[in-house]
């Protein structure tokens, strides 16, 4: 289970990186798209009763900014928690970060992998062996000594 915990920590960092990248794309879209569409609408003859360019600009800016935040915030949390959890630090932070991946629903991009990671991560993190490993690390034991202890218990060693 401890080797799987480390896999989950690495996957958290990967998921977080991809989520942050997608969030940055949306922030870029929030800055560029309203300006491009407004310039295009002003260049064309607008039909009577057409959309107000100022309202459209603010709606696009708000929508894409929220979508970007939905990628960046959980992404940064996943990256930080992944690094901490790699060395068995921040048990609660790891669970919170895994759960925060559901916020990526706002990106319409990262949710499927975030949900898969959430399910896999909770299976690993809620295991008694993982909880005990985090507790031992909090008491000051190194990752290697905890791993040796787990291997010894698993194969009947001392």
C-alpha positions, 0 to 999 in steps of 0.5 A, spaced: 500 500 500 505 504 501 508 504 494 501 505 491 501 511 496 507 514 493 504 513 486 498 517 488 502 522 490 506 523 483 499 522 480 496 528 484 502 532 482 501 530 474 494 532 475 495 538 478 500 540 473 495 539 467 489 542 471 494 549 472 496 549 465 488 548 463 487 554 468 492 558 465 489 557 458 482 559 460 485 565 463 488 567 457 482 566 453 478 571 458 483 576 456 484 575 449 477 573 447 472 578 449 477 583 446 477 579 439 470 578 439 468 586 441 473 588 435 470 583 430 463 585 432 465 593 431 468 592 424 461 588 422 454 591 421 451 589 427 443 588 426 438 592 430 437 588 437 444 585 437 448 583 443 451 589 447 458 588 446 460 591 453 455 586 456 458 580 452 465 582 454 464 582 461 460 576 461 466 572 457 471 575 462 467 573 468 466 566 465 473 564 463 476 567 469 472 563 473 473 557 469 481 558 469 480 559 477 477 552 477 483 549 474 488 553 477 486 553 485 485 545 485 491 544 481 496 548 485 493 545 491 494 538 488 501 539 486 503 542 493 500 536 497 503 531 492 510 533 494 508 533 501 505 526 501 511 524 497 514 524 504 508 522 508 507 529 510 500 532 510 495 526 510 489 531 511 492 536 506 492 530 501 485 528 502 483 535 501 487 536 495 484 529 492 477 532 494 478 539 491 479 536 484 472 535 483 472 543 483 475 542 476 468 541 473 468 548 472 474 547 466 470 542 463 476 538 462 480 535 468 474 532 471 474 525 469 481 524 471 480 528 477 474 523 479 478 517 477 484 520 482 479 521 487 476 514 488 483 511 487 486 516 492 481 515 497 482 507 497 489 508 498 489 514 503 483 511 507 487 504 508 489 503 515 496 502 513 497 508 510 494 512 516 499 508 520 505 510 515 503 518 516 502 517 523 509 514 524 512 519 519 509 525 523 513 522 529 519 523 526 521 516 522 524 516 515 520 514 509 525 508 508 524 506 515 517 506 515 517 502 508 522 497 511 517 496 517 511 495 512 515 490 508 517 486 514 510 486 517 507 483 510 512 478 509 513 476 517 519 479 518 521 482 525 
